[in-house]
Amino acid sequence: MKLSDKMLFFLLALAAIALPTLGMCAFDLLWAVAALGVVSFWAVLVHRRCNGRYDREFPGRSSSGGRE
């Protein structure tokens, strides 16, 4: 995973954590937890694809999208 990917995920997570402190809505904490879940999911998915684990776990599929 590139440094720019890590920085992007970190900034999104930081924004999700800062959201409830603004106090604009009663559901800010719920949205922050949901946003952290989405950011975490995509960070894990990108990390697994960058390390090649996706290809080992699903041998019939290629992370290159079929352009081999």
Beta strands, then each sheet from edge to edge (+ up, - down):
end
